[in-house]
Amino acid sequence: MMSLCFFGNRPRTNLYILVGVFVSFACGCSVAEPVAKATPGEQKQAVNLSEPAKEVADTGAKIPIEPNGPADTVRVFYHLLREKKFREAIFLTNLKPAIESLNDNELKEFAVDFESIAGQVPAQLDINGEIVTGDVATVTVNLPKDQGSEKETQPVKLKKENGVWVIMSADGAAGNEIRKEGKNYFYNLRIKTHQDEARDMLDSISKAEVAYAFKHGAAYTDIDTLVGSGYLPADVKSSESTGYDFQLSLLDKNRYTATATPAVYGKTGKLSFLLYLDDKGRSHVTDKDTGGQPLRK
């Protein structure tokens, strides 16, 4: 799982990290799986996987890849993802019910989240293992664990459904939830993701203020200074990627409050958050559904 910094260079927790939508970027396993041939007589995959193969002849694979097999499905998935063909990519996963009823305009609403993921897919995909046991398979591939990090071997789980290999992006309760909610799943997940990130960002503001005050005579400062000094990421100043508007108010040099309010209530978030200091200078974060208004103490 991608790690989060307390402050400075804080990576965003995109949709895919929470749901495992693009599985291999979300897990940190470093154990390679053995190579196994596909079971004889398996039905070929119904979707057309041959066309992308022509475009990526030099795949960098370390094992033979059988057309329409598990490794081929993984290869095509990441190729489509890198090409920003998000609908086609997600159709190869069990997240299909969450996207098949989204129209093009609705899909564009998630462009910021999806495109940040696509940018992490390497041009040459190193697939180094495939093991198949009946209708279940695991493919291992070298991918960056985090943005800008070195590659490591990560597993991708697949299951054969109606003769087609499907990447299992969500298991158990999450899979049932996807089938139940359909396209609303992504909308609800986005709200939850942004709300979790809003609380994390306020926690980052608190830690950034402590770090800044330690070097500046115990005096707190504003968001612009914290960002400019490298204590906070620049996206705290914009709701485009966070879905929240953050405001920091200096009451005096030793006191401040900070709020996080949904940029679009009901769409990017529902809860409003307040960061405040108690009488002993300890920070606390509280939240409430205020209908999209800033939360006040």
C-alpha positions as CSV (number, residue, x, y, z in Angstrom):
1,M,0.0,0.0,0.0
2,M,1.3,3.5,-0.8
3,S,2.5,5.2,2.3
4,L,1.4,8.7,3.3
5,C,3.7,11.4,4.5
6,F,2.9,13.6,7.5
7,F,3.6,16.7,5.5
8,G,5.3,17.7,2.3
9,N,5.1,15.7,-0.9
10,R,2.0,14.0,0.3
11,P,0.6,11.6,-2.4
12,R,-3.1,11.6,-3.1
13,T,-5.1,8.6,-2.0
14,N,-6.9,8.0,-5.4
15,L,-9.9,5.8,-5.8
16,Y,-7.8,2.9,-6.9
17,I,-5.9,2.7,-3.6
18,L,-9.1,2.2,-1.6
19,V,-10.9,-0.2,-3.8
20,G,-7.9,-1.9,-5.5
21,V,-9.4,-0.9,-8.8
22,F,-6.0,-1.1,-10.4
23,V,-4.8,-3.9,-8.2
24,S,-1.1,-4.1,-8.6
25,F,-0.5,-0.4,-7.8
26,A,-2.4,-0.9,-4.5
27,C,-0.5,-3.8,-3.0
28,G,3.1,-4.3,-1.9
29,C,3.7,-8.0,-2.2
30,S,7.2,-8.8,-3.3
31,V,7.0,-12.6,-3.7
32,A,7.2,-13.9,-7.2
33,E,4.8,-16.7,-8.3
34,P,5.9,-19.7,-10.3
35,V,5.1,-20.0,-13.9
36,A,2.4,-22.4,-14.9
37,K,0.8,-23.2,-18.2
38,A,-2.9,-22.7,-18.8
39,T,-5.1,-25.6,-18.4
40,P,-5.5,-27.5,-21.7
41,G,-8.8,-27.1,-23.4
42,E,-9.7,-23.7,-21.8
43,Q,-12.1,-21.6,-23.7
44,K,-10.6,-18.5,-25.4
45,Q,-11.5,-15.1,-24.0
46,A,-14.6,-13.5,-25.6
47,V,-13.1,-10.0,-25.7
48,N,-10.6,-9.1,-28.4
49,L,-7.2,-9.0,-26.9
50,S,-5.2,-9.4,-30.1
51,E,-5.3,-5.8,-31.4
52,P,-3.5,-4.2,-28.4
53,A,-0.9,-7.0,-28.7
54,K,0.1,-5.7,-32.1
55,E,0.7,-2.2,-30.6
56,V,3.0,-3.5,-27.8
57,A,5.0,-6.3,-29.5
58,D,7.9,-5.7,-27.2
59,T,6.1,-6.2,-23.9
60,G,9.2,-6.9,-21.8
61,A,7.5,-10.1,-20.5
62,K,9.9,-12.7,-18.9
63,I,7.5,-15.6,-19.6
64,P,5.7,-16.9,-22.7
65,I,2.3,-15.3,-22.9
66,E,-0.6,-17.4,-24.2
67,P,-3.1,-15.4,-26.2
68,N,-6.3,-14.7,-24.1
69,G,-4.7,-16.3,-21.0
70,P,-4.4,-14.6,-17.6
71,A,-1.0,-12.9,-18.3
72,D,-2.4,-11.7,-21.7
73,T,-5.4,-10.2,-19.9
74,V,-3.1,-8.4,-17.4
75,R,-0.9,-7.1,-20.3
76,V,-3.9,-5.8,-22.2
77,F,-5.4,-4.2,-19.1
78,Y,-2.3,-2.1,-18.4
79,H,-1.9,-1.2,-22.0
80,L,-5.4,0.1,-22.2
81,L,-4.9,1.9,-18.9
82,R,-1.7,3.6,-20.1
83,E,-3.6,4.6,-23.3
84,K,-6.3,6.1,-21.1
85,K,-8.9,3.8,-22.4
86,F,-10.4,3.5,-19.0
87,R,-13.8,2.0,-19.9
88,E,-12.1,-0.8,-21.9
89,A,-9.6,-1.4,-19.2
90,I,-12.1,-1.7,-16.4
91,F,-14.3,-4.0,-18.5
92,L,-11.5,-6.5,-18.0
93,T,-12.0,-6.4,-14.2
94,N,-14.9,-7.3,-11.9
95,L,-15.5,-3.5,-11.6
96,K,-17.4,-3.7,-14.9
97,P,-20.9,-3.3,-13.2
98,A,-19.7,0.0,-11.7
99,I,-18.7,1.5,-15.1
100,E,-20.8,-0.1,-17.8
101,S,-23.8,2.1,-17.2
102,L,-21.7,5.3,-17.0
103,N,-22.0,7.5,-20.1
104,D,-19.0,9.3,-21.5
105,N,-19.7,12.6,-19.6
106,E,-20.1,10.8,-16.3
107,L,-16.9,8.9,-16.9
108,K,-15.1,12.2,-17.5
109,E,-15.9,13.2,-14.0
110,F,-13.4,10.7,-12.8
111,A,-10.7,11.7,-15.3
112,V,-8.4,13.3,-12.6
113,D,-8.3,10.1,-10.6
114,F,-7.9,7.7,-13.5
115,E,-5.4,9.8,-15.4
116,S,-3.1,10.1,-12.4
117,I,-3.0,6.3,-12.3
118,A,-2.4,5.9,-16.1
119,G,0.7,8.1,-15.8
120,Q,2.3,5.5,-13.5
121,V,2.0,2.6,-15.9
122,P,5.5,1.9,-17.5
123,A,5.8,1.8,-21.3
124,Q,7.3,-1.7,-21.0
125,L,5.5,-4.1,-18.7
126,D,7.6,-6.8,-17.1
127,I,5.4,-9.8,-16.5
128,N,7.4,-12.5,-14.8
129,G,5.0,-15.1,-13.5
130,E,1.7,-16.9,-14.1
131,I,0.1,-19.7,-12.1
132,V,-3.2,-21.2,-13.0
133,T,-5.3,-23.5,-10.7
134,G,-8.6,-24.3,-12.4
135,D,-10.5,-21.1,-12.8
136,V,-8.2,-19.1,-10.5
137,A,-5.0,-17.5,-11.6
138,T,-2.2,-15.2,-10.3
139,V,0.0,-13.2,-12.6
140,T,3.1,-11.4,-11.2
141,V,4.3,-8.2,-12.8
142,N,7.0,-5.6,-12.0
143,L,5.4,-2.3,-11.3
144,P,6.2,0.8,-9.2
145,K,4.8,0.5,-5.7
146,D,4.4,4.3,-5.5
147,Q,4.7,7.2,-7.9
148,G,8.4,7.6,-8.9
149,S,9.5,4.5,-6.9
150,E,11.5,1.6,-8.1
151,K,9.7,-1.4,-9.5
152,E,8.8,-4.5,-7.4
153,T,7.1,-7.7,-8.2
154,Q,3.3,-7.5,-7.4
155,P,0.5,-10.1,-7.9
156,V,-2.7,-9.7,-9.9
157,K,-5.5,-12.1,-9.1
158,L,-7.8,-13.3,-11.8
159,K,-10.8,-15.6,-12.0
160,K,-12.4,-17.2,-15.1
161,E,-16.0,-16.3,-15.5
162,N,-18.0,-17.6,-18.5
163,G,-14.8,-18.6,-20.2
164,V,-13.3,-15.1,-19.7
165,W,-10.4,-14.2,-17.4
166,V,-11.4,-11.3,-15.2
167,I,-9.0,-9.3,-13.0
168,M,-10.4,-9.4,-9.4
169,S,-10.1,-5.8,-8.3
170,A,-12.4,-6.3,-5.3
171,D,-13.3,-9.4,-3.3
172,G,-16.1,-10.5,-1.0
173,A,-18.3,-7.7,0.4
174,A,-16.7,-5.1,-1.9
175,G,-17.6,-7.2,-5.0
176,N,-21.2,-7.6,-3.8
177,E,-21.4,-3.9,-3.1
178,I,-20.2,-3.2,-6.7
179,R,-22.9,-5.4,-8.2
180,K,-25.5,-3.9,-5.9
181,E,-24.7,-0.2,-6.4
182,G,-23.7,-0.3,-10.1
183,K,-22.4,3.1,-11.3
184,N,-23.3,4.7,-7.9
185,Y,-20.4,2.7,-6.5
186,F,-17.8,5.1,-8.0
187,Y,-19.7,8.1,-6.9
188,N,-20.1,6.9,-3.3
189,L,-16.4,5.8,-3.3
190,R,-15.3,9.2,-4.4
191,I,-17.2,10.8,-1.6
192,K,-15.7,8.4,1.0
193,T,-12.2,8.9,-0.5
194,H,-12.3,12.7,-0.4
195,Q,-13.7,12.7,3.1
196,D,-10.9,10.4,4.3
197,E,-8.4,12.6,2.5
198,A,-9.9,15.8,4.0
199,R,-9.3,14.4,7.5
200,D,-5.8,13.3,6.5
201,M,-5.0,16.7,5.1
202,L,-6.2,18.5,8.3
203,D,-3.9,16.1,10.2
204,S,-1.1,17.1,7.8
205,I,-1.9,20.8,8.5
206,S,-1.6,20.2,12.2
207,K,1.8,18.4,11.9
208,A,3.0,21.1,9.4
209,E,2.1,23.8,11.9
210,V,4.0,22.0,14.7
211,A,7.1,21.6,12.5
212,Y,7.0,25.2,11.3
213,A,6.5,26.6,14.8
214,F,9.4,24.5,16.1
215,K,11.7,26.5,13.8
216,H,10.0,29.9,14.1
217,G,9.7,30.7,17.8
218,A,6.6,28.7,18.4
219,A,4.6,30.9,16.0
220,Y,2.1,29.4,13.6
221,T,1.6,30.6,10.0
222,D,-0.8,30.5,7.0
223,I,-1.3,27.9,4.3
224,D,0.7,29.8,1.7
225,T,3.7,29.8,3.9
226,L,3.4,26.2,4.8
227,V,3.1,25.2,1.1
228,G,5.9,27.5,0.0
229,S,8.2,26.1,2.8
230,G,7.5,22.5,1.7
231,Y,5.5,21.5,4.7
232,L,2.3,20.9,2.8
233,P,1.5,19.8,-0.8
234,A,0.2,22.4,-3.2
235,D,-3.1,20.6,-3.7
236,V,-4.3,21.9,-0.3
237,K,-4.9,25.2,-2.1
238,S,-7.2,23.7,-4.8
239,S,-10.3,21.5,-4.7
240,E,-9.7,20.0,-8.1
241,S,-7.9,16.9,-6.9
242,T,-9.0,16.9,-3.2
243,G,-12.7,17.6,-3.7
244,Y,-12.5,19.9,-0.6
245,D,-11.8,23.6,0.1
246,F,-9.3,24.1,2.9
247,Q,-9.2,27.3,4.9
248,L,-6.7,28.1,7.8
249,S,-7.5,31.1,10.1
250,L,-4.8,32.5,12.4
251,L,-6.4,33.6,15.7
252,D,-3.1,34.8,17.0
253,K,0.5,33.6,16.7
254,N,-0.2,30.7,19.0
255,R,-3.7,29.7,17.9
256,Y,-5.4,28.7,14.7
257,T,-8.3,26.8,13.2
258,A,-8.7,25.1,9.9
259,T,-11.7,23.8,8.0
260,A,-12.3,21.4,5.1
261,T,-15.6,21.9,3.3
262,P,-16.9,19.9,0.3
263,A,-16.3,21.8,-3.0
264,V,-19.6,20.4,-4.3
265,Y,-21.8,19.1,-1.5
266,G,-23.1,15.6,-2.2
267,K,-20.8,15.1,-5.1
268,T,-17.2,15.5,-3.8
269,G,-18.1,15.1,-0.1
270,K,-20.9,15.4,2.5
271,L,-19.0,15.9,5.7
272,S,-17.5,19.2,6.8
273,F,-14.4,19.1,9.0
274,L,-12.9,21.4,11.7
275,L,-9.4,21.4,13.1
276,Y,-9.0,23.3,16.3
277,L,-6.6,23.5,19.3
278,D,-7.8,22.9,22.9
279,D,-6.7,24.9,25.9
280,K,-3.5,22.8,26.1
281,G,-2.6,23.3,22.5
282,R,-3.5,19.8,21.4
283,S,-5.2,19.5,18.0
284,H,-8.5,17.9,17.4
285,V,-10.5,17.2,14.2
286,T,-14.3,16.9,14.3
287,D,-16.8,16.5,11.5
288,K,-20.5,17.0,10.8
289,D,-22.8,17.0,7.8
290,T,-23.7,20.8,7.6
291,G,-25.2,20.7,4.2
292,G,-22.0,22.0,2.6
293,Q,-21.3,24.8,5.0
294,P,-18.0,25.3,6.9
295,L,-18.1,23.6,10.3
296,R,-17.6,26.1,13.2
297,K,-16.8,25.4,16.8
